[in-house]
Amino acid sequence: MCERLVLTGDSITAWGRADPADPHDLGTGYVSLLARERLDGLEVLNTGIGGDRLADLAARWEKDVLALEPDAVSVYIGINDTWRHVDSGLDSPVDRFEEEYRSLIEPLAASGTTTVLVSPFVLPAPGEDRDWEGDLGRRAAVIERLAADTGSRLVRLQEPMTRLAALTSPSRVALDGVHPTMLGHALIADLWWDAWTR
């Protein structure tokens, strides 16, 4: 039985959190939507930190995930590994990304902790010439493979966010192509819930 759920990751999970040191500060994004509307009765904690790459999350994993003794953990990470690699040249090889991600998730899954893995997305943005699909696609494939190998629930975002952007416009879903609007956060919450209840 799940009583405590920790959702962690980067700024998309952290969205609207005023106090990054307080896991009870759920912010105003998809985590808050889930907690208010669908996860009533669970203790929901948010340890998302803006700008995090996988290595940053791994460095705080013990404090911000394991020390909270969760029954379930949701991880949404990866877009900054691609973004910082492209715009700043920060090294984040996909094979190392997979190895490090596995080192976090496999022990949790083996211990019986429910795990949810969210695969990141990117959309076109005005003034941005982004050729991210290859790098981000390889990371998405890692996350899908890891979810299959560990029995984690998987939330795929790229295709649904792309479809929603085609029906409305990319800027109505994510102003800069990465950070969701509230419409985008609502879709993430819906997709996360679908995976959670499957």
Disulfide bonds with the S-S distance in Angstrom:
none
